[in-house]
Amino acid sequence: MYRVSVDVGGTFTDCLVLGEEGELRQFKSPTTPQDPSLGFLACLEKAAKDFRRPLATFLADVDLLIHGTTLATNTLINENGAKTGLITTKGFQDVIEIRRGYKNIRASMYNVFVPPYKPLVPRRHRLEVEERVLDSGEILTPLNEEETQTAVAKLKEAGMESLAVCFLHSYANPQHEQRAAEIARAAFNGGYVTASHDILPVWREFERFSTTVVSAYVGPVVERYLNALVKRLEESGFKKNLLLMLSSGLVETVAHCVARAVLLIGSGPAAAPAGASYIGESAGRRSLISIDMGGTSLDVCLIRDGEIPTTTESWVGEERVAVKMVDIHSAGAGGGSIAWIDSLGLLRVGPHSAGAEPGPACYGRGGKEPTVTDSDLLLGYVPADFFLGGEIQLARDEAEEAVKKVAQPLGMSVALAAQAIFTTVNSFMADQITEVSTKRGYDVRDFALVVGGGAGPVHGAAIAELLSIPAVLIPSVAAAYSAFGMFAMDVGRNYARSYICGAKNIDIEKVNRLYDEMEAEAVAGFRANDISPEQVVFRRSAEMRYAGQFHEVEVELMGSTLRQSSGQASSPQGGAGFSAQQLEATVNEFHRQHEKLYTFRMPWKAAEFLTFRLRATVPRAPFHLRQIDEGGPDGAGAIKRWRRCWFEGREVDTPVYDGMRLLAGARFSGPAIIEETTTTVVVPANFTCAVDQWKNYLLTRETMSQ
């Protein structure tokens, strides 16, 4: 039996197949933007062919198929989602436009030259209805169903493809939202309808409304894609459940995600930190900076003490997305990023990308703009005859013509311009790493850089040199980095219930009732997918703050990690649930976490609980990677040729190693190039490279090791 993960990126679709013996095989295929499912199936076809089996026979032996996709993210960023309408409580029509006074999250609200925020739902498509629920859950004003039916009819007549229902305080009592959604679904005849209590049942109406609108906006696009993909997979012989990578670092079924499309924002990149953590553990390193540089974007995550950070404070473009997500910083820097000259005559790289179609100029598919991949080719780092294992023959002359577009205005030779592009994109990526490390108070020299993505290993060491990071870890699965991380994911869901109260007057029985509700919902969801309650593990946490603060800190409820047993929750200590003793321990943990994050605590201030959270998971099936043979420190036998490459401003003869022939224990100094089928590793002059037993490459800065 095989486990397969497929990550559809902006430029390439990655497929990783894990056999029973721990053998990993990687496959890449160009992404097909018009219909990503075609690239998905093409990648699986490649895998089946490599195993010398028909696709149907191969898929019949696939026990687990996990999929990560940037479709929801790209739909939101590119503003090509569905025409969306909003039905809300009378008087709250403008919540998603007023936001919290932000004019533009990336500029001063006082800058009159920045255009105002443009909401996903125009005001004419935001309709109000009479209803009112209090924060206690009490119904003050019943839902006016006649107004609701009229509003739905108007939005349908206006051509809306999707509808979001967002009522005030629906997290406390969803009755009105449920009824309004019923009316909308009946009138829309299968149209996409979502309600805020089903997307984000927590307080703060702006965050809840915004997240729900985003889900409605991307939902129809995601639904069409997933339905088409499932159909194609079934026709190709796959009979098991397709699981999707969530932004939270968990995996879920298609049925759950189709109705909650916002959970797929950041789907693919969210897996990379789990892969970094797994690789880091094998190398004895727990403090890591994970970067994933593909063809279109760069994703950065800082991992401290093996803990992958999550957040509910995310912005995607100009939209607030408050579901729990792996805390990843993304930027437009990849192999396809286009080099250009700005109005000041300065060289810039990105954020625009040549993408999969037409791709970089050197692909010979019609691209004319200079890209990072074009410069990598001209510098000798990327082979013209072995790109993607020889599947794509790169055209050096076309790369030169493209790079001339920036070389001539800058008065440079093509070679110097290529070096300038390489340095510029590396400097930009180093700045992005600084955003999540140095600017948050962490010293990058205390971390190892884990590099993934097809383009990442070409640039990883150069980035480390700029930041004085002492070690770079390049996994054997670097080209399918996010796809590998999916194997390290647990199946599960996150649940949340808001209950705002001071720690001194909290109703412990109410807290336990909230958790009983969430746990029952989780067990029912897992049972529907043929997962027994005994397998489910619960982790309870709460968002807390000092009275008067705006931001909160998530704290684990001390002593309350639960395992589901026969459908009934029971703590490891045998208690019945959250208790007064656990309350005291949790408040003390909040003080400790607050001091850890902000360097101070205020135990004399009242502590408040805001939202109680539950993470329900089924631990992933264990897996192991196959170790390679030992070969001693001399790797010279793996040199397959020499190539002229540019290092430190001069062209030098550089040994090119065949990655397939390098064995565990091999060690050599740069400059050197390692050619793998799906990526290329560049080892600069002041780095040494060591190969470990899992075929990972550890690059160490010699100046730091002396």
VEXTI-412573 format. One line per 2 residues: for each residue x, y, z of C-alpha. Coordinates in steps of 0.25 Angstrom, whole numbers, always signed. Layout:
BEGIN
X,Y,Z; ...
This chain:
BEGIN
+0,+0,+0; +4,+14,-3
+2,+28,+4; +2,+39,-6
+2,+54,-4; -1,+64,-15
+2,+79,-14; -3,+88,-25
+6,+101,-25; +5,+113,-34
+16,+107,-44; +18,+93,-41
+9,+81,-35; +17,+73,-26
+14,+58,-23; +21,+50,-12
+19,+35,-11; +23,+27,+2
+24,+12,+1; +23,+2,+12
+38,+1,+13; +39,+16,+15
+44,+19,+1; +40,+33,-4
+39,+36,-19; +36,+50,-24
+29,+55,-36; +27,+69,-42
+17,+73,-53; +14,+87,-58
+2,+93,-51; -10,+95,-60
-16,+108,-56; -29,+107,-64
-32,+93,-57; -23,+89,-46
-29,+75,-46; -22,+72,-59
-8,+75,-54; -12,+67,-41
-16,+55,-50; -3,+57,-59
+5,+56,-46; -1,+43,-42
+0,+38,-56; +15,+40,-55
+16,+33,-41; +8,+21,-47
+17,+20,-59; +29,+20,-50
+24,+9,-42; +21,+2,-56
+6,+1,-53; -7,+6,-59
-12,+18,-52; -25,+10,-48
-17,-1,-42; -7,+9,-35
-19,+17,-29; -25,+4,-24
-13,+2,-15; -13,+16,-10
-17,+15,+5; -16,+30,+8
-17,+42,-2; -15,+56,+4
-16,+69,-4; -11,+83,-2
-16,+94,-11; -14,+109,-12
-27,+110,-20; -34,+117,-9
-23,+127,-6; -21,+130,-21
-36,+132,-23; -36,+143,-11
-23,+150,-15; -26,+150,-30
-40,+155,-27; -47,+145,-36
-57,+139,-26; -72,+138,-27
-82,+149,-27; -85,+149,-12
-97,+155,-5; -98,+157,+10
-110,+157,+19; -108,+163,+33
-115,+168,+45; -122,+182,+43
-112,+193,+46; -99,+185,+44
-99,+186,+28; -85,+193,+29
-77,+184,+39; -68,+178,+28
-65,+192,+22; -63,+200,+34
-54,+188,+40; -47,+194,+52
-43,+207,+45; -33,+202,+36
-32,+209,+23; -21,+199,+18
-14,+190,+26; -1,+192,+19
-1,+207,+20; -4,+218,+30
-19,+221,+31; -16,+236,+30
-9,+234,+16; -19,+240,+7
-12,+235,-6; -15,+220,-2
-29,+216,-8; -39,+212,+2
-42,+198,+5; -51,+191,-5
-60,+180,+2; -63,+167,-5
-77,+170,-4; -82,+184,-10
-92,+191,-1; -103,+189,-10
-102,+174,-8; -102,+175,+7
-116,+174,+12; -122,+176,+26
-133,+168,+33; -140,+170,+46
-135,+161,+57; -127,+162,+70
-120,+152,+79; -113,+157,+91
-99,+152,+95; -105,+143,+106
-112,+136,+95; -126,+141,+99
-135,+145,+87; -139,+160,+88
-145,+161,+74; -150,+149,+66
-145,+147,+52; -154,+154,+42
-155,+142,+32; -163,+151,+22
-151,+161,+21; -141,+150,+20
-149,+143,+8; -149,+157,+1
-135,+159,+3; -131,+146,-2
-140,+148,-14; -133,+161,-17
-119,+156,-16; -123,+144,-25
-129,+153,-35; -116,+162,-35
-108,+149,-40; -102,+145,-27
-94,+132,-27; -92,+131,-12
-98,+136,+0; -93,+139,+14
-102,+140,+26; -96,+148,+38
-104,+152,+50; -100,+159,+63
-97,+149,+74; -100,+137,+66
-88,+130,+73; -97,+130,+86
-109,+125,+79; -109,+121,+64
-124,+119,+63; -127,+131,+54
-115,+129,+45; -119,+114,+44
-133,+118,+39; -128,+129,+30
-119,+119,+23; -130,+109,+22
-138,+120,+14; -126,+124,+6
-123,+110,+2; -138,+107,-2
-138,+119,-11; -124,+118,-17
-127,+104,-22; -113,+98,-19
-106,+112,-18; -94,+113,-8
-99,+118,+5; -91,+119,+18
-94,+124,+32; -84,+131,+42
-87,+121,+53; -83,+110,+45
-70,+117,+40; -65,+124,+53
-75,+123,+65; -67,+133,+73
-69,+148,+78; -64,+160,+71
-74,+162,+59; -64,+168,+49
-54,+156,+50; -66,+147,+49
-73,+154,+38; -60,+156,+30
-56,+142,+31; -70,+137,+27
-70,+146,+15; -57,+141,+10
-62,+127,+11; -74,+130,+3
-66,+138,-7; -56,+126,-10
-66,+115,-7; -72,+113,-21
-58,+112,-28; -53,+102,-17
-66,+94,-18; -65,+93,-34
-51,+89,-33; -52,+79,-22
-65,+72,-28; -58,+71,-42
-45,+65,-35; -53,+55,-27
-60,+51,-40; -47,+49,-48
-41,+41,-36; -53,+32,-36
-53,+30,-51; -38,+27,-50
-39,+16,-39; -38,+23,-26
-48,+18,-16; -43,+24,-3
-46,+37,+4; -38,+49,-1
-33,+57,+10; -30,+72,+9
-19,+80,+16; -24,+91,+25
-18,+104,+28; -18,+100,+43
-8,+89,+41; -19,+78,+41
-25,+70,+30; -40,+68,+27
-50,+61,+18; -55,+68,+5
-69,+69,+10; -65,+76,+22
-56,+86,+14; -66,+89,+3
-76,+96,+12; -64,+103,+20
-55,+107,+8; -48,+118,+17
-41,+106,+24; -33,+104,+11
-27,+118,+11; -12,+115,+12
-15,+100,+10; -2,+96,+4
+9,+104,+11; +3,+101,+24
+9,+87,+23; +23,+91,+21
+26,+94,+36; +22,+80,+40
+32,+75,+30; +43,+84,+35
+40,+79,+49; +41,+65,+45
+54,+67,+38; +59,+76,+49
+57,+65,+60; +64,+55,+52
+76,+64,+51; +75,+67,+66
+70,+82,+64; +57,+88,+70
+59,+103,+67; +57,+104,+52
+54,+115,+42; +46,+108,+31
+46,+114,+17; +38,+108,+5
+43,+115,-8; +35,+110,-20
+32,+116,-34; +23,+127,-29
+24,+130,-14; +33,+129,-2
+27,+124,+11; +34,+126,+24
+31,+120,+38; +39,+121,+51
+39,+108,+60; +43,+110,+74
+46,+97,+82; +39,+89,+72
+26,+96,+74; +19,+100,+61
+13,+114,+63; -2,+116,+60
-10,+129,+60; -24,+135,+58
-19,+149,+54; -16,+146,+39
-19,+156,+28; -19,+150,+14
-17,+162,+4; -27,+172,+10
-36,+162,+16; -37,+158,+31
-37,+143,+33; -39,+139,+47
-39,+124,+47; -27,+117,+53
-16,+116,+43; -1,+112,+44
+7,+125,+46; +13,+126,+32
+19,+139,+26; +17,+139,+11
+23,+148,+0; +24,+148,-15
+38,+142,-17; +40,+130,-25
+47,+124,-37; +37,+130,-46
+38,+144,-40; +40,+155,-50
+52,+165,-50; +49,+179,-53
+54,+193,-52; +45,+203,-43
+43,+218,-46; +56,+221,-38
+64,+213,-47; +66,+202,-36
+66,+187,-39; +54,+180,-33
+50,+165,-33; +35,+161,-31
+25,+160,-26; +19,+157,-40
+22,+144,-46; +23,+137,-59
+15,+125,-53; +13,+112,-60
+8,+119,-73; +17,+124,-80
+27,+122,-69; +42,+127,-69
+48,+131,-82; +57,+119,-82
+45,+109,-82; +43,+113,-97
+28,+114,-95; +27,+129,-99
+32,+136,-87; +40,+148,-90
+42,+155,-76; +54,+152,-68
+52,+143,-56; +60,+137,-44
+61,+124,-51; +67,+131,-64
+78,+137,-55; +80,+124,-48
+82,+117,-61; +92,+128,-66
+100,+127,-53; +102,+112,-56
+94,+108,-43; +83,+101,-51
+86,+91,-62; +80,+94,-76
+80,+79,-79; +75,+73,-66
+64,+82,-61; +53,+73,-55
+62,+61,-58; +63,+65,-73
+48,+67,-75; +50,+82,-78
+61,+86,-87; +65,+100,-83
+68,+110,-94; +80,+119,-90
+79,+128,-101; +65,+132,-98
+69,+134,-83; +80,+144,-88
+71,+151,-97; +61,+153,-85
+72,+157,-75; +77,+168,-85
+64,+175,-82; +70,+179,-69
+84,+178,-72; +84,+189,-83
+77,+200,-75; +86,+197,-63
+99,+198,-72; +103,+184,-68
+107,+171,-75; +97,+160,-75
+105,+152,-65; +106,+164,-56
+91,+166,-57; +88,+151,-54
+97,+153,-41; +89,+165,-38
+76,+158,-39; +81,+146,-31
+86,+156,-20; +73,+165,-20
+64,+153,-18; +73,+147,-7
+73,+160,+0; +58,+161,-1
+56,+147,+5; +66,+150,+16
+57,+162,+20; +45,+153,+20
+52,+144,+30; +56,+156,+38
+41,+160,+39; +38,+147,+47
+51,+146,+55; +59,+158,+58
+47,+168,+58; +40,+159,+68
+52,+158,+77; +59,+145,+73
+74,+143,+68; +74,+136,+55
+88,+131,+59; +81,+122,+69
+73,+115,+58; +76,+105,+47
+70,+109,+33; +62,+97,+27
+60,+100,+12; +50,+94,+3
+43,+97,-10; +48,+94,-24
+56,+107,-24; +60,+108,-9
+72,+99,-9; +78,+108,-20
+77,+120,-11; +77,+115,+3
+92,+116,+6; +93,+130,+0
+81,+134,+9; +88,+128,+21
+101,+135,+18; +94,+149,+18
+87,+146,+31; +99,+139,+38
+91,+127,+40; +101,+116,+44
+94,+103,+38; +85,+100,+26
+77,+87,+25; +73,+83,+12
+63,+71,+12; +64,+60,+2
+49,+63,-1; +52,+78,-2
+45,+79,-16; +33,+73,-10
+34,+80,+3; +20,+83,+6
+15,+70,+1; +25,+63,+11
+19,+71,+22; +5,+66,+19
+10,+52,+24; +13,+58,+37
-1,+64,+39; -12,+59,+49
-26,+57,+44; -35,+66,+52
-43,+79,+54; -42,+92,+63
-55,+96,+70; -57,+109,+78
-68,+115,+87; -67,+129,+93
-71,+131,+108; -66,+145,+113
-64,+145,+128; -54,+148,+138
-46,+137,+145; -51,+140,+158
-66,+139,+154; -65,+128,+144
-76,+118,+143; -68,+105,+143
-81,+97,+140; -83,+105,+128
-69,+103,+123; -71,+88,+124
-84,+89,+116; -77,+97,+105
-66,+86,+104; -77,+75,+105
-84,+81,+93; -71,+83,+85
-66,+68,+88; -80,+63,+84
-79,+70,+71; -65,+65,+69
-68,+50,+72; -80,+51,+63
-72,+57,+51; -61,+46,+53
-72,+35,+54; -77,+40,+40
-64,+37,+35; -63,+23,+41
-53,+27,+52; -56,+21,+65
-57,+31,+78; -46,+23,+85
-36,+28,+75; -39,+43,+77
-30,+52,+85; -35,+65,+91
-26,+77,+94; -33,+88,+102
-29,+103,+102; -34,+117,+105
-31,+131,+100; -28,+140,+112
-24,+154,+114; -23,+164,+126
-35,+173,+128; -34,+185,+119
-25,+178,+108; -28,+177,+94
-20,+165,+90; -21,+151,+96
-12,+139,+99; -16,+125,+96
-13,+116,+108; -14,+101,+110
-24,+97,+121; -15,+91,+130
-17,+76,+133; -28,+75,+123
-22,+68,+111; -33,+57,+108
-34,+44,+101; -48,+40,+96
-52,+26,+101; -65,+19,+97
-71,+33,+94; -69,+39,+107
-58,+49,+111; -49,+46,+123
-37,+53,+127; -24,+45,+130
-26,+48,+144; -39,+42,+144
-47,+55,+147; -60,+59,+141
-55,+71,+134; -50,+85,+136
-49,+88,+151; -46,+99,+161
-32,+94,+163; -29,+94,+148
-35,+108,+147; -24,+113,+157
-13,+105,+150; -18,+111,+136
-18,+125,+142; -4,+123,+147
+0,+118,+133; -6,+130,+126
+3,+139,+135; +15,+131,+131
+12,+131,+116; +9,+146,+116
+23,+148,+122; +29,+139,+112
+23,+146,+101; +24,+161,+106
+35,+160,+117; +25,+164,+128
+13,+159,+136; +3,+166,+144
-3,+156,+155; -10,+168,+162
-19,+170,+150; -31,+162,+147
-30,+151,+137; -41,+149,+127
-45,+137,+118; -51,+140,+104
-51,+128,+96; -50,+113,+99
-44,+104,+88; -43,+90,+86
-34,+82,+76; -39,+69,+73
-29,+60,+66; -27,+45,+62
-11,+43,+62; -5,+41,+49
-1,+27,+45; +14,+25,+48
+24,+25,+37; +39,+25,+35
+48,+29,+24; +58,+18,+18
+72,+20,+21; +83,+21,+10
+96,+13,+10; +108,+18,+17
+119,+22,+7; +130,+29,+16
+134,+44,+15; +140,+44,+1
+129,+48,-9; +138,+50,-21
+132,+37,-27; +119,+44,-29
+124,+56,-37; +118,+54,-51
+124,+67,-58; +129,+81,-56
+122,+94,-60; +126,+108,-60
+118,+115,-49; +118,+129,-43
+123,+131,-29; +127,+144,-22
+127,+151,-35; +136,+142,-43
+133,+130,-51; +140,+117,-46
+141,+102,-50; +131,+95,-41
+129,+81,-38; +115,+76,-41
+111,+64,-32; +100,+54,-36
+91,+54,-24; +87,+39,-27
+101,+34,-25; +104,+42,-12
+104,+33,+0; +103,+35,+15
+115,+41,+22; +120,+48,+9
+126,+62,+12; +132,+72,+3
+134,+87,+3; +128,+98,-7
+128,+103,-17; +120,+91,-22
+106,+88,-29; +98,+75,-26
+88,+72,-36; +75,+64,-32
+64,+60,-41; +55,+71,-36
+64,+82,-30; +78,+87,-30
+86,+89,-17; +97,+101,-18
+108,+100,-8; +116,+113,-8
+131,+114,-5; +130,+116,+10
+121,+105,+13; +123,+90,+15
+113,+80,+11; +110,+67,+19
+100,+56,+15; +93,+49,+26
+87,+35,+27; +73,+40,+21
+80,+47,+9; +78,+61,+15
+89,+71,+12; +94,+79,+24
+102,+91,+20; +110,+98,+30
+117,+112,+29; +132,+109,+31
+134,+122,+38; +125,+118,+49
+130,+104,+51; +145,+108,+53
